[in-house]
Amino acid sequence: MDYQDIFAFVEARQTAYLDELLEFLRIPSVSTDPEHAADIHRAARWLSQQLEQLEHKVRLIETAGHPVVYGERLADPSLPTLLIYGHYDVQPADPFASGLRLCSGRH
């Protein structure tokens, strides 16, 4: 498979990929707002399901805060490891309205 094949594969599925992304983005996983705690868990479950569809072993790890989504797929032990780290929560549209304050660096 060369790059042209990869680009053709992605282009043929572009609408489905965009639909999945938009489905995820519609989850209001605002981590600073306790009213969205259930949405944080819904976003974590959504990500877990996506990783499972990609044949990853998935663990949803509950913590004192928000859940951690851990996915792993060992395709070939001789290949290098790829680590992807990301946040699935979002910040409020107006962080100052929610009580979030930015530090000026002065005490």
Buried (B, 14 or more C-beta within 10 A) or exposed (E): EEEEEEEEEEEEEEEEEEEBEEEBEEBBBBBEBEEBBEBBBBBBBBBBEBBEEEEBEBEBEEEEEBBEBEBEEEEEEEEEEEEEEEEBBBEBEEEEEEEEEEEEEEE
